[in-house]
Amino acid sequence: MHLYLHIPFCRQACHYCDFHFSTNTSRKEEMVQAICREIIAQKDYLNGAELQTIYFGGGTPSLLKDAEIDSIIDAIGAHHSIASHAEITLEANPEDLTTEYCQMIASKGINRLSIGIQSFHEKNLVLMNRNHQASDSIQAIKNAQEAGINNISIDLIYGIPENSPDDLNEDLAKATSLGVQHISAYSLTVEPKTVFGVQKKKGAFTEILDAEMAKAFTQVREYLEAAGFEGYETSNFAKEGHYSIHNTSYWQQEPYLGIGPSAHSFNGHSRQWNVSNNAKYLAEGHLLAEMEELSPADQLNEYIMVRLRTKWGINLVEVRERFHKMEQEYPEKELQSWMAQGYARLEGENLILVNEGKLIADRLSSDIFVV
């Protein structure tokens, strides 16, 4: 079982970000108290199961102060059993990870960092409106390592306009030289309500072509795998033994509880999500949550969608059984077509997308969705 905590504050808005956050941090202490109240109110959601992972996401959780982290961890410990080996992750921006801050979070049992670096090129950081410089990223990683945190993931963004393959190689070379164990590499996606989205609508921002993005994706995967990072999910690469246990739980469809504004929860048969509004959450918390019961078709479609993005692929026995229970035709023709076109391979009973297939994973998933 797994716990996600959404900390909805940032110092400034990145031009690509579509997550729920506010740059007004004046009510941060109130939010911590509200999160603690929801932890108590939702204590039975996971039926008393032992927590294998805790994930501070956001937003920018590294804005939390010493006492605020204490309050949240104490509330969790008072109402949940936490495994002795639990993976406890904090998302952080480089500028927050001073020597003192790294030592503080390490002392509280936080044993994994996910650092939003995005690029080591100053021009890219300025374009994306990041609040740090490349030198901050390098120092942040060193500070974390010196504090004894040896499970570090960094985020990179590729497909940035006016970047050459050499620019991307330089980012990848720097990332792999710093002794981190995990790299999440995401294509730059322009969402309508972001700054980039508004600029695109006005003709002031142009995304790179799909063909260029496909080349960048292939470049990232080949470079990282040659450097000893296994691509275990479309956007995630890890050294041996350093998969993100928390994120893998989503792809394996394990139950999790989400706490905080906009956070989602899943218990195997239903999904619920909190209101994406800080003021409303502070006033009424999880009472404003919405819930959706997942039909057998919904559950199968989610399984197909998330598992096709991973190294494990979809188990054909499981898919076949679910299709037959729903009295629908098993998608044998589509799956055979994938393999014939070089999009997938078969390993035992698992159908796994190869790199060419991962480029169009969403389209392939929709080909066999149950309607």
C-alpha positions as a Markdown table, in Angstrom:
| # | Residue | x | y | z |
|---|---|---|---|---|
| 1 | Met | 0.0 | 0.0 | 0.0 |
| 2 | His | 1.2 | 3.5 | -0.8 |
| 3 | Leu | 0.6 | 7.1 | 0.3 |
| 4 | Tyr | 0.9 | 10.2 | -1.8 |
| 5 | Leu | 0.9 | 13.7 | -0.4 |
| 6 | His | 0.3 | 16.7 | -2.6 |
| 7 | Ile | 2.0 | 19.9 | -1.5 |
| 8 | Pro | 0.4 | 22.6 | -3.7 |
| 9 | Phe | 2.9 | 25.5 | -3.5 |
| 10 | Cys | 5.7 | 26.8 | -5.7 |
| 11 | Arg | 7.9 | 29.9 | -5.7 |
| 12 | Gln | 7.1 | 30.6 | -9.3 |
| 13 | Ala | 5.2 | 29.0 | -12.2 |
| 14 | Cys | 7.2 | 27.1 | -14.7 |
| 15 | His | 6.0 | 27.8 | -18.2 |
| 16 | Tyr | 5.2 | 24.1 | -19.0 |
| 17 | Cys | 3.6 | 23.0 | -15.7 |
| 18 | Asp | 0.0 | 21.9 | -15.7 |
| 19 | Phe | -0.1 | 20.5 | -12.1 |
| 20 | His | -2.2 | 22.1 | -9.4 |
| 21 | Phe | -0.2 | 24.6 | -7.4 |
| 22 | Ser | -0.2 | 28.2 | -6.1 |
| 23 | Thr | 2.7 | 30.7 | -5.9 |
| 24 | Asn | 1.0 | 32.3 | -2.8 |
| 25 | Thr | 2.5 | 30.4 | 0.1 |
| 26 | Ser | 0.9 | 32.6 | 2.8 |
| 27 | Arg | -1.4 | 29.7 | 3.9 |
| 28 | Lys | 1.2 | 27.0 | 3.8 |
| 29 | Glu | 1.0 | 26.3 | 7.6 |
| 30 | Glu | -2.7 | 26.0 | 7.3 |
| 31 | Met | -2.4 | 23.6 | 4.4 |
| 32 | Val | -0.1 | 21.4 | 6.5 |
| 33 | Gln | -2.7 | 21.3 | 9.2 |
| 34 | Ala | -5.4 | 20.5 | 6.7 |
| 35 | Ile | -3.3 | 17.7 | 5.2 |
| 36 | Cys | -2.8 | 16.2 | 8.7 |
| 37 | Arg | -6.6 | 16.3 | 9.3 |
| 38 | Glu | -7.2 | 14.4 | 6.1 |
| 39 | Ile | -4.6 | 11.8 | 7.0 |
| 40 | Ile | -6.6 | 11.2 | 10.1 |
| 41 | Ala | -10.0 | 11.3 | 8.3 |
| 42 | Gln | -8.8 | 8.9 | 5.7 |
| 43 | Lys | -6.9 | 6.5 | 8.0 |
| 44 | Asp | -9.1 | 3.5 | 7.1 |
| 45 | Tyr | -8.9 | 3.9 | 3.3 |
| 46 | Leu | -6.1 | 1.3 | 3.0 |
| 47 | Asn | -7.6 | -1.0 | 5.6 |
| 48 | Gly | -4.7 | -0.8 | 8.0 |
| 49 | Ala | -2.2 | -2.1 | 5.5 |
| 50 | Glu | 1.5 | -1.4 | 6.0 |
| 51 | Leu | 2.8 | 1.5 | 3.9 |
| 52 | Gln | 5.6 | 0.5 | 1.5 |
| 53 | Thr | 6.1 | 4.0 | 0.1 |
| 54 | Ile | 5.4 | 7.6 | 1.1 |
| 55 | Tyr | 5.7 | 10.2 | -1.6 |
| 56 | Phe | 5.8 | 14.0 | -1.1 |
| 57 | Gly | 4.8 | 15.4 | -4.4 |
| 58 | Gly | 3.6 | 18.8 | -5.7 |
| 59 | Gly | 4.0 | 21.6 | -6.3 |
| 60 | Thr | 7.4 | 21.9 | -4.5 |
| 61 | Pro | 7.5 | 19.8 | -1.3 |
| 62 | Ser | 11.0 | 21.1 | -0.6 |
| 63 | Leu | 9.3 | 24.4 | 0.5 |
| 64 | Leu | 8.2 | 22.6 | 3.6 |
| 65 | Lys | 10.1 | 23.6 | 6.8 |
| 66 | Asp | 11.5 | 21.3 | 9.5 |
| 67 | Ala | 8.4 | 21.5 | 11.8 |
| 68 | Glu | 6.0 | 21.1 | 8.9 |
| 69 | Ile | 7.6 | 17.9 | 7.7 |
| 70 | Asp | 7.5 | 16.7 | 11.4 |
| 71 | Ser | 3.8 | 17.4 | 11.6 |
| 72 | Ile | 3.0 | 15.4 | 8.5 |
| 73 | Ile | 5.3 | 12.5 | 9.3 |
| 74 | Asp | 4.0 | 12.3 | 12.9 |
| 75 | Ala | 0.4 | 12.2 | 11.6 |
| 76 | Ile | 1.2 | 9.4 | 9.2 |
| 77 | Gly | 3.0 | 7.4 | 11.9 |
| 78 | Ala | 0.1 | 7.9 | 14.4 |
| 79 | His | -2.4 | 6.4 | 12.0 |
| 80 | His | -0.5 | 4.1 | 9.6 |
| 81 | Ser | 2.0 | 1.3 | 10.0 |
| 82 | Ile | 5.1 | 2.2 | 8.0 |
| 83 | Ala | 7.4 | -0.6 | 6.8 |
| 84 | Ser | 10.9 | -0.5 | 8.1 |
| 85 | His | 12.2 | -0.5 | 4.6 |
| 86 | Ala | 9.7 | 2.0 | 3.2 |
| 87 | Glu | 10.7 | 4.2 | 0.3 |
| 88 | Ile | 10.1 | 7.8 | 1.4 |
| 89 | Thr | 10.5 | 10.3 | -1.5 |
| 90 | Leu | 10.5 | 14.1 | -1.5 |
| 91 | Glu | 10.3 | 16.1 | -4.7 |
| 92 | Ala | 12.6 | 19.0 | -4.6 |
| 93 | Asn | 13.9 | 21.9 | -6.6 |
| 94 | Pro | 17.7 | 22.4 | -6.7 |
| 95 | Glu | 17.7 | 25.8 | -5.1 |
| 96 | Asp | 16.2 | 24.4 | -1.9 |
| 97 | Leu | 18.7 | 21.6 | -1.3 |
| 98 | Thr | 21.3 | 23.3 | 0.8 |
| 99 | Thr | 23.6 | 21.3 | 3.0 |
| 100 | Glu | 21.4 | 22.0 | 6.0 |
| 101 | Tyr | 18.2 | 21.1 | 4.3 |
| 102 | Cys | 19.5 | 17.8 | 3.0 |
| 103 | Gln | 20.8 | 16.9 | 6.5 |
| 104 | Met | 17.4 | 17.8 | 8.0 |
| 105 | Ile | 15.3 | 15.7 | 5.6 |
| 106 | Ala | 17.7 | 12.7 | 5.9 |
| 107 | Ser | 17.3 | 12.8 | 9.7 |
| 108 | Lys | 13.6 | 12.4 | 9.3 |
| 109 | Gly | 13.8 | 9.2 | 7.3 |
| 110 | Ile | 13.4 | 10.7 | 3.8 |
| 111 | Asn | 15.6 | 8.3 | 1.8 |
| 112 | Arg | 14.9 | 9.3 | -1.8 |
| 113 | Leu | 14.9 | 12.6 | -3.6 |
| 114 | Ser | 13.3 | 13.5 | -7.0 |
| 115 | Ile | 15.0 | 16.7 | -8.1 |
| 116 | Gly | 13.5 | 18.9 | -10.8 |
| 117 | Ile | 16.6 | 19.8 | -12.8 |
| 118 | Gln | 15.0 | 19.7 | -16.3 |
| 119 | Ser | 18.2 | 20.9 | -18.1 |
| 120 | Phe | 21.8 | 21.9 | -17.5 |
| 121 | His | 21.6 | 24.6 | -20.1 |
| 122 | Glu | 20.9 | 28.1 | -18.8 |
| 123 | Lys | 19.0 | 29.1 | -22.0 |
| 124 | Asn | 16.6 | 26.2 | -21.4 |
| 125 | Leu | 16.1 | 27.1 | -17.7 |
| 126 | Val | 15.3 | 30.7 | -18.6 |
| 127 | Leu | 12.9 | 29.6 | -21.4 |
| 128 | Met | 11.0 | 27.3 | -19.0 |
| 129 | Asn | 11.1 | 29.9 | -16.2 |
| 130 | Arg | 12.9 | 27.7 | -13.7 |
| 131 | Asn | 14.1 | 29.3 | -10.5 |
| 132 | His | 17.6 | 27.8 | -10.5 |
| 133 | Gln | 20.8 | 27.7 | -12.5 |
| 134 | Ala | 22.7 | 24.7 | -13.7 |
| 135 | Ser | 25.3 | 25.1 | -11.0 |
| 136 | Asp | 22.6 | 24.9 | -8.3 |
| 137 | Ser | 21.6 | 21.5 | -9.7 |
| 138 | Ile | 25.1 | 20.1 | -9.5 |
| 139 | Gln | 25.6 | 21.4 | -5.9 |
| 140 | Ala | 22.2 | 20.1 | -4.8 |
| 141 | Ile | 23.1 | 16.5 | -5.9 |
| 142 | Lys | 26.4 | 16.8 | -4.0 |
| 143 | Asn | 24.7 | 18.1 | -0.9 |
| 144 | Ala | 22.2 | 15.2 | -0.9 |
| 145 | Gln | 24.9 | 12.6 | -1.4 |
| 146 | Glu | 27.0 | 14.1 | 1.4 |
| 147 | Ala | 23.9 | 13.9 | 3.7 |
| 148 | Gly | 23.7 | 10.2 | 3.0 |
| 149 | Ile | 20.8 | 10.2 | 0.6 |
| 150 | Asn | 22.0 | 7.7 | -2.0 |
| 151 | Asn | 18.7 | 7.1 | -3.9 |
| 152 | Ile | 18.4 | 10.2 | -6.1 |
| 153 | Ser | 16.3 | 10.7 | -9.2 |
| 154 | Ile | 16.5 | 13.7 | -11.5 |
| 155 | Asp | 14.0 | 15.0 | -14.0 |
| 156 | Leu | 15.1 | 16.1 | -17.5 |
| 157 | Ile | 13.0 | 17.6 | -20.3 |
| 158 | Tyr | 13.7 | 17.0 | -23.9 |
| 159 | Gly | 12.2 | 18.2 | -27.2 |
| 160 | Ile | 12.9 | 21.8 | -26.2 |
| 161 | Pro | 12.7 | 24.2 | -29.2 |
| 162 | Glu | 16.0 | 25.3 | -30.7 |
| 163 | Asn | 17.9 | 22.6 | -29.0 |
| 164 | Ser | 20.2 | 20.5 | -31.1 |
| 165 | Pro | 21.0 | 16.8 | -30.6 |
| 166 | Asp | 24.4 | 17.9 | -29.2 |
| 167 | Asp | 22.5 | 20.1 | -26.6 |
| 168 | Leu | 20.6 | 17.0 | -25.5 |
| 169 | Asn | 23.7 | 14.9 | -25.4 |
| 170 | Glu | 25.3 | 17.4 | -23.1 |
| 171 | Asp | 22.4 | 17.3 | -20.7 |
| 172 | Leu | 22.5 | 13.5 | -20.7 |
| 173 | Ala | 26.2 | 13.4 | -20.3 |
| 174 | Lys | 26.1 | 15.7 | -17.3 |
| 175 | Ala | 23.1 | 13.8 | -15.7 |
| 176 | Thr | 24.9 | 10.4 | -16.0 |
| 177 | Ser | 28.2 | 11.8 | -14.6 |
| 178 | Leu | 26.7 | 12.9 | -11.3 |
| 179 | Gly | 26.2 | 9.5 | -9.6 |
| 180 | Val | 22.4 | 9.5 | -9.6 |
| 181 | Gln | 20.5 | 6.3 | -9.6 |
| 182 | His | 17.4 | 7.2 | -11.5 |
| 183 | Ile | 16.5 | 9.6 | -14.4 |
| 184 | Ser | 13.0 | 10.6 | -15.5 |
| 185 | Ala | 13.1 | 12.0 | -19.0 |
| 186 | Tyr | 9.9 | 13.7 | -20.3 |
| 187 | Ser | 9.1 | 15.2 | -23.7 |
| 188 | Leu | 8.1 | 18.8 | -23.5 |
| 189 | Thr | 4.3 | 18.7 | -23.7 |
| 190 | Val | 2.4 | 22.0 | -24.2 |
| 191 | Glu | -0.9 | 22.1 | -22.2 |
| 192 | Pro | -3.5 | 24.7 | -23.1 |
| 193 | Lys | -3.6 | 26.5 | -19.7 |
| 194 | Thr | 0.1 | 26.8 | -19.3 |
| 195 | Val | 2.2 | 29.9 | -20.3 |
| 196 | Phe | 3.6 | 27.9 | -23.3 |
| 197 | Gly | 0.0 | 26.9 | -24.2 |
| 198 | Val | -1.1 | 30.6 | -24.2 |
| 199 | Gln | 2.0 | 31.6 | -26.2 |
| 200 | Lys | 1.3 | 28.8 | -28.7 |
| 201 | Lys | -2.3 | 30.0 | -29.2 |
| 202 | Lys | -0.9 | 33.5 | -29.9 |
| 203 | Gly | 1.7 | 32.1 | -32.3 |
| 204 | Ala | 4.6 | 33.1 | -30.0 |
| 205 | Phe | 5.7 | 29.5 | -29.2 |
| 206 | Thr | 6.2 | 26.6 | -31.6 |
| 207 | Glu | 6.6 | 23.0 | -30.5 |
| 208 | Ile | 9.1 | 20.8 | -32.4 |
| 209 | Leu | 7.7 | 18.4 | -35.0 |
| 210 | Asp | 6.6 | 14.9 | -34.0 |
| 211 | Ala | 9.4 | 13.4 | -36.1 |
| 212 | Glu | 12.0 | 15.5 | -34.2 |
| 213 | Met | 10.4 | 14.5 | -30.9 |
| 214 | Ala | 10.6 | 10.8 | -31.9 |
| 215 | Lys | 14.3 | 11.2 | -32.7 |
| 216 | Ala | 14.9 | 12.9 | -29.3 |
| 217 | Phe | 13.1 | 10.1 | -27.5 |
| 218 | Thr | 15.2 | 7.5 | -29.3 |
| 219 | Gln | 18.4 | 9.5 | -28.5 |
| 220 | Val | 17.5 | 9.7 | -24.8 |
| 221 | Arg | 16.7 | 6.0 | -24.5 |
| 222 | Glu | 19.8 | 4.8 | -26.4 |
| 223 | Tyr | 22.1 | 7.1 | -24.5 |
| 224 | Leu | 20.8 | 6.2 | -21.0 |
| 225 | Glu | 20.7 | 2.5 | -21.7 |
| 226 | Ala | 24.3 | 2.6 | -22.9 |
| 227 | Ala | 25.2 | 4.4 | -19.7 |
| 228 | Gly | 23.7 | 1.6 | -17.6 |
| 229 | Phe | 20.2 | 2.9 | -17.0 |
| 230 | Glu | 17.4 | 0.4 | -17.7 |
| 231 | Gly | 14.3 | 1.9 | -19.4 |
| 232 | Tyr | 11.7 | 0.2 | -17.2 |
| 233 | Glu | 8.9 | 2.6 | -18.2 |
| 234 | Thr | 8.6 | 4.9 | -21.2 |
| 235 | Ser | 9.9 | 8.0 | -19.3 |
| 236 | Asn | 11.8 | 6.3 | -16.5 |
| 237 | Phe | 15.4 | 4.9 | -16.4 |
| 238 | Ala | 17.1 | 3.4 | -13.4 |
| 239 | Lys | 20.3 | 1.7 | -12.3 |
| 240 | Glu | 19.9 | -1.8 | -11.1 |
| 241 | Gly | 17.8 | -2.0 | -7.9 |
| 242 | His | 16.6 | 1.6 | -8.1 |
| 243 | Tyr | 13.2 | 1.6 | -9.7 |
| 244 | Ser | 10.8 | 4.0 | -8.2 |
| 245 | Ile | 8.8 | 1.7 | -6.0 |
| 246 | His | 6.1 | 4.3 | -5.5 |
| 247 | Asn | 5.6 | 5.1 | -9.2 |
| 248 | Thr | 5.8 | 1.4 | -10.1 |
| 249 | Ser | 2.9 | 0.8 | -7.8 |
| 250 | Tyr | 0.8 | 3.0 | -10.1 |
| 251 | Trp | 1.8 | 1.0 | -13.1 |
| 252 | Gln | 1.1 | -2.2 | -11.3 |
| 253 | Gln | -2.3 | -0.9 | -10.2 |
| 254 | Glu | -1.7 | -1.3 | -6.5 |
| 255 | Pro | -3.9 | 0.6 | -4.0 |
| 256 | Tyr | -2.8 | 4.0 | -2.9 |
| 257 | Leu | -4.2 | 6.9 | -0.9 |
| 258 | Gly | -3.8 | 10.5 | -2.1 |
| 259 | Ile | -3.8 | 13.3 | 0.4 |
| 260 | Gly | -4.0 | 17.1 | -0.3 |
| 261 | Pro | -5.7 | 19.2 | -2.9 |
| 262 | Ser | -6.0 | 17.5 | -6.4 |
| 263 | Ala | -4.6 | 14.2 | -5.0 |
| 264 | His | -6.1 | 11.0 | -6.4 |
| 265 | Ser | -6.7 | 7.7 | -4.6 |
| 266 | Phe | -7.3 | 4.2 | -5.9 |
| 267 | Asn | -8.4 | 1.0 | -4.1 |
| 268 | Gly | -8.7 | -1.5 | -6.9 |
| 269 | His | -12.3 | -0.9 | -7.8 |
| 270 | Ser | -12.9 | 2.9 | -7.5 |
| 271 | Arg | -10.9 | 6.1 | -8.0 |
| 272 | Gln | -11.4 | 9.3 | -6.1 |
| 273 | Trp | -9.9 | 12.8 | -6.3 |
| 274 | Asn | -9.8 | 15.8 | -4.1 |
| 275 | Val | -10.8 | 19.3 | -5.2 |
| 276 | Ser | -8.1 | 21.2 | -7.1 |
| 277 | Asn | -8.6 | 24.5 | -5.2 |
| 278 | Asn | -6.6 | 25.4 | -2.1 |
| 279 | Ala | -9.2 | 27.6 | -0.5 |
| 280 | Lys | -11.9 | 25.0 | -0.9 |
| 281 | Tyr | -9.7 | 22.2 | 0.3 |
| 282 | Leu | -8.7 | 24.3 | 3.4 |
| 283 | Ala | -12.4 | 24.9 | 4.2 |
| 284 | Glu | -13.8 | 21.4 | 3.6 |
| 285 | Gly | -10.9 | 19.0 | 2.7 |
| 286 | His | -11.7 | 15.6 | 1.4 |
| 287 | Leu | -15.4 | 16.2 | 1.9 |
| 288 | Leu | -15.4 | 17.7 | -1.6 |
| 289 | Ala | -13.8 | 14.6 | -3.1 |
| 290 | Glu | -15.4 | 13.0 | -6.1 |
| 291 | Met | -15.5 | 9.3 | -6.7 |
| 292 | Glu | -15.9 | 7.0 | -9.7 |
| 293 | Glu | -16.6 | 3.3 | -9.6 |
| 294 | Leu | -14.5 | 1.6 | -12.2 |
| 295 | Ser | -16.4 | -0.9 | -14.4 |
| 296 | Pro | -14.6 | -4.1 | -15.5 |
| 297 | Ala | -14.0 | -2.4 | -18.9 |
| 298 | Asp | -12.5 | 0.6 | -17.1 |
| 299 | Gln | -10.2 | -1.5 | -15.1 |
| 300 | Leu | -9.0 | -3.5 | -18.2 |
| 301 | Asn | -8.4 | -0.3 | -20.2 |
| 302 | Glu | -6.4 | 1.2 | -17.4 |
| 303 | Tyr | -4.4 | -2.0 | -17.1 |
| 304 | Ile | -3.6 | -1.9 | -20.9 |
| 305 | Met | -2.8 | 1.8 | -20.9 |
| 306 | Val | -0.3 | 1.8 | -18.0 |
| 307 | Arg | 1.2 | -1.7 | -18.5 |
| 308 | Leu | 2.1 | -1.1 | -22.1 |
| 309 | Arg | 4.3 | 1.8 | -21.0 |
| 310 | Thr | 6.4 | -0.6 | -18.9 |
| 311 | Lys | 9.1 | -3.3 | -19.4 |
| 312 | Trp | 6.5 | -5.9 | -18.2 |
| 313 | Gly | 4.0 | -5.2 | -20.9 |
| 314 | Ile | 0.5 | -6.8 | -20.8 |
| 315 | Asn | 0.0 | -10.3 | -19.7 |
| 316 | Leu | -2.0 | -12.0 | -22.4 |
| 317 | Val | -3.6 | -14.6 | -20.1 |
| 318 | Glu | -5.0 | -11.8 | -17.9 |
| 319 | Val | -6.2 | -9.7 | -20.9 |
| 320 | Arg | -7.8 | -12.8 | -22.5 |
| 321 | Glu | -9.6 | -13.8 | -19.3 |
| 322 | Arg | -11.0 | -10.2 | -18.9 |
| 323 | Phe | -12.1 | -10.0 | -22.5 |
| 324 | His | -13.8 | -13.3 | -22.4 |
| 325 | Lys | -15.7 | -12.4 | -19.2 |
| 326 | Met | -17.0 | -9.4 | -21.0 |
| 327 | Glu | -18.0 | -11.5 | -23.9 |
| 328 | Gln | -16.0 | -9.4 | -26.3 |
| 329 | Glu | -13.7 | -10.6 | -29.1 |
| 330 | Tyr | -10.2 | -11.1 | -28.0 |
| 331 | Pro | -8.0 | -8.6 | -29.9 |
| 332 | Glu | -5.8 | -11.3 | -31.5 |
| 333 | Lys | -5.6 | -9.6 | -34.9 |
| 334 | Glu | -4.4 | -6.3 | -33.4 |
| 335 | Leu | -1.7 | -7.9 | -31.2 |
| 336 | Gln | -0.4 | -10.0 | -34.1 |
| 337 | Ser | -0.3 | -6.9 | -36.3 |
| 338 | Trp | 1.8 | -5.1 | -33.6 |
| 339 | Met | 4.4 | -7.9 | -33.7 |
| 340 | Ala | 4.3 | -8.1 | -37.5 |
| 341 | Gln | 4.9 | -4.3 | -37.8 |
| 342 | Gly | 7.8 | -4.5 | -35.3 |
| 343 | Tyr | 6.0 | -2.6 | -32.5 |
| 344 | Ala | 6.0 | -5.4 | -30.0 |
| 345 | Arg | 7.6 | -8.7 | -29.0 |
| 346 | Leu | 6.3 | -11.7 | -27.0 |
| 347 | Glu | 8.1 | -12.9 | -23.9 |
| 348 | Gly | 6.3 | -15.9 | -22.5 |
| 349 | Glu | 2.7 | -14.6 | -22.0 |
| 350 | Asn | 3.8 | -11.0 | -21.9 |
| 351 | Leu | 3.4 | -8.7 | -24.9 |
| 352 | Ile | 6.0 | -5.9 | -24.6 |
| 353 | Leu | 6.4 | -2.8 | -26.7 |
| 354 | Val | 9.8 | -2.3 | -28.3 |
| 355 | Asn | 11.1 | 1.2 | -28.8 |
| 356 | Glu | 9.2 | 1.8 | -32.0 |
| 357 | Gly | 6.0 | 0.8 | -30.3 |
| 358 | Lys | 6.6 | 3.0 | -27.3 |
| 359 | Leu | 6.6 | 6.0 | -29.6 |
| 360 | Ile | 2.9 | 5.4 | -30.4 |
| 361 | Ala | 1.9 | 3.6 | -27.1 |
| 362 | Asp | -1.2 | 5.7 | -26.6 |
| 363 | Arg | -2.5 | 4.9 | -30.1 |
| 364 | Leu | -1.8 | 1.2 | -29.7 |
| 365 | Ser | -3.6 | 1.1 | -26.4 |
| 366 | Ser | -6.7 | 2.7 | -27.8 |
| 367 | Asp | -6.7 | 0.0 | -30.6 |
| 368 | Ile | -7.6 | -2.7 | -28.0 |
| 369 | Phe | -9.6 | -0.7 | -25.5 |
| 370 | Val | -12.9 | -2.2 | -24.4 |
| 371 | Val | -15.8 | 0.2 | -25.3 |
